[in-house]
């Protein structure tokens, strides 16, 4: 039987990466949608060719890689461009994520994605974990981490699923409004519980 497929999501700045890094330290495979998305637009890819055709070579760095900051400014300023970009990248991202999830034979495998509950990705997983923080904490952490201005971070947050909807889609909520040590304890407890859930699924 293939691994139990667990989805982990949360808004920007919520702490998804810290949580999944801790699970990875227990030997669990993390399929990171953001990293898969980078692969899909790597130099030489069809997706990158289409993006450059639409927006010009100014969207490329000197080494031929995608200038992600420049593209982010375009798509978060114009919903039509964001939807076009998603139509190019999301099917390719989905296919690669599916392949990696289905080939895993550990007790459970994690799909980490900010868009888990916003489209077809939800169907890829059996159990959803939402990492949650208040929106003012989200804003403060993201500005400090990425050196982005408040307006840009707010526009990114506005384009993501509202916090209330994310929470409604959760099978489990991990509160990350306290310290990093507290999150690590939550992550270890989550790991133990997921091992139990995976064993129960296997024996069902």
N, C-alpha and C positions, 0 to 999 in steps of 0.2 A: 504494500500500500504506500502511496506517495505521502509526503509530509503534510501535516496540518498546516494550512495556509493562513497566516495571521497578518492582517493589515494594521499598520500603525500610521496615524495621521495627526495633524494638528496645524494650526495656523503658523505663519512665518514667525520665527522667534519663540516658538512654544517649547522647544527642547527635544524635538524628535530625534535629532542626531545624537545627543547625549544619551538618550534612552537606548537607541539601537546600538550605539557603540558598546554600551554595557552588556547588552544581550550577545553581541558578537564576541565579547570577551569570554562568554560561556561556551563558545564554539558554534553558535547559531549563525547560519547564513543569512545575510541581509541583502535583499534585492532592493537597491535604492533607486527610486524612480528618477531622481534628479541626476544621478550618475548615468543611468540608462539614457536619459534625455541628452546628456552630453555626448554619449557614444553615437546617438542617432544623427547628430549634426557635426560629427567629426570631419576634419578635412578629407575630401574625396567622396563624401556621402552624397546620395541623391538629395536628401533633405537640405543640406547646406547649399547645394547647387541651386535649388528652387528658391531658397531665401535670398541668395545673392542676385538671382535674376530679378526678383521683385524689388529689392531695396538697393541694389547697386553694390559695387565693390567696397564702398565706404563702410559696409557692415562687417567687413573682414579685417582682421589684424594683419600686420606685416607678414606673419608666418603662415597666413592662409586660414587660420582658425577663426571661428565666429567671435565677433566682439559682442559678448553677451550683454554688457552694460548698455551699449548703443541700441541693441535690439529691444532690451527691456524698456528703454525710454520710449521707443516707438509704440510697442504693443500696449503699454499701460496708459498711453495717451489717446489711443484709438481702438475702440472695441472691435471694429471691423478687422483691423490688422491682427489683433489677438486671436480672433476666431479663425482667420485665414491660417495663421501660424499653427494653431491647434489642429486644423484639418490636415496639415502636412505632417506634423510630428506625432500626434497622438496614436494613429494606427500603427506606426512603426515602433513606437515605444511599447504599446500594448503587446505586440507580437513578441518582442524580445523579452519582456517581463514574463509573459506566459511560459515561454520556453524555459526560462531559468527556474520558475516556481515548480513546474511540473517535473523537472529532472532531479529535484532534490529528494533525498531519502532520509534526512534527519527526522527526529520526532516532530519538529515544526520548523517552518521557514517563514521569514518575515518579508513582507512587501512594505517598504517605507515610502509613503507618497503624500504630498500636500493635497493632491487632487483625488484621493481615494474615494471620497463620498460624493464627488461631483459628476460622475459619468460612469462609463463602462468598467472602470477598475474595480468597483465594489464587487462585481461578479467573479473576480479573480481570487477572492479570499473568503474564508469561512467564519472568521472571528475578527472583530474590529476593536482596536484600542485607540482611544483618543487621548493625546497629551494636551492638557488644558491649562491655560493661564488667563488671568484677566486681561482685557484688551490694552489697558494702560501699561501693563508689564510687557506685553508683546511689543508695543510701540517702543518703549524705552530700550528693551534688550536689542531689538533689531537695529535701531539707530546707532547704538554703541558698537554692535558687532560689525555692521557693514559700512559704517560711516556714510549712511544715506540720510538725506534730509527728511524732515517730518512729513512733508507733502507726498514724497515718493512712497514712503512706507505706508502711509494711510491709503494711497491709491492701490497698492498691492494688497493690503488687508481688505479693502472694499471689493476687490475682484475675486477674493476667496470666499468660500462658503461661510455664511454667518456662524458665529460661535454656537448659537442655540441649535442650529441645524446639525452641526457636527456632533454636539453632545447627544442629540436624539438618535443619531446613527451609531452610537457606541454600544458595544457589548461590555466594555470596561473603560473607565475613565482614570487616567493617571494625572493627579494634580501636581503641577510643577511650579507652584507659586512660592515655594519655600527655597531651601538651600540645595546645592548640588548633591550634598551628602544624602539629603532626604530623597532626592530623585533616584540615587543609586540604590537605596534600600527598597524603594518602590519597584525598581527594575528587577532586582533580585527576587522579590516576591512574585512579580509577574512571571519571571522565568520558571519558577517552581510550579506555579499554577498552570502554565501552559504545558509543561511536561505532563502533568496529571491529566489535563484535558486531551492531550494527544494520545496518551495511553488509553483513556476511556474510549476515545473514538476508534482506536485500533481494535479494541476488544469488543466493540459493540456488535 
